Amino acid sequence: MQKINIDKQAVIFFGLASFLAIELIVLVPWSFKKITILSKKGSELSRKIKSIEADWPNKDKYINDKEKIKSEIKKLREKFITPREESKLLSFISGSSKDFGVAIKSLLPGKLQDYTDTEFGEFKYLPVSVKAKSGFHNFARFLNYLKSSPYFFEVKELSISSGQPYNSIEMILCGAIEEM
């Protein structure tokens, strides 16, 4: 058997060459990937800083707007009634009608109907069948008042029969109820 003559310089060369090959195959792509990720994070932080610098002078305005929006949301949430306050809604309709010269003959609440589910709660309609007599202008003022009242109302059906001196009115008026 012949003896292989290994030169120290050749071993060092092959060792260095294999180390460089491993570095090129493993470490360089990993480094480029890391550089790319850091570059994306850096540009994202730069955008956020520019946005903050632009918005900082308006900070007080945003705080005031936030408080206004909170109060508006609170007012709107008060327009919903709970299922136990249905009689409150009916008495509101009945009492308000007298202020506008609308004579209610019957006021019959119907069965609760599904309306929508949101992240803020489940909402339902309470249909109320209303039969009344009134002059047309008084009735129009009454409906306008209900629309701007402290409760949510929607007229689903409306039938007006002409008569002297009063019109006969039949309608389905829906109030919004928030399920708790």
Summary of the structure (lengths in Angstrom):
residues: 180
radius of gyration: 37.4
end to end distance: 93.5
largest distance: 130.9
contacts: 429
relative contact order: 0.11
helix: 55%
strand: 28%
